[in-house]
Amino acid sequence: RSTLFPYTTLFRSRDNVEYNEVQKGNGGGIYVGSGNFTMNDGVFTYNKAKKFGDDTGNGGGFYVTGGQVEVKGGVIQNNIAQADGGGFYVNVADSSIETIINSSMANTTISYNTAQNGGGAYVNQGHLIIQDAATTIANDTASIAGGGIYVGTGNVTITNATLSGNVSQNSNGGAFYVANGSFTANNAAITSNHSPNGNG
């Protein structure tokens, strides 16, 4: 089962969140509600969010709704969402809250995660900021759209990061797909991403 943090402030350093599964909900590894979650050099791996009805099965590694998350280095890898957001899912209605992947302390790798949409990450609402050249989003797979990142009505900003080798199998956006939100890339390397049955 996953770990639930509905109203808390939590700091974890060099921890592993692995081999967890949520059967009828969201956030295979961790679910962040209305608190703050910070992880330094941690690992999210082999977590799974299983789909059971509508609005479930999102966020294989972690799911954020109403809380603030900052990941400073580490690995988000080999997580599965049977719905959306293989690595993680951001669904924060408050526009002032940011989810930050900041690898200033160490390399952050988001890779080999799978989902229907947003193999690496799905940003439904809210802000996702990925910064620093040490961050890599690579080899994630979406069975539908947005191999690396899927942007619903949220906003994504990537600075000095790499998106490489991500795949959208049956629709568009090997690296990223933007439905109604915004995607800004500043000095980012976007290479060798594929959508064999779609565009981009």
Disulfide bonds with the S-S distance in Angstrom:
none
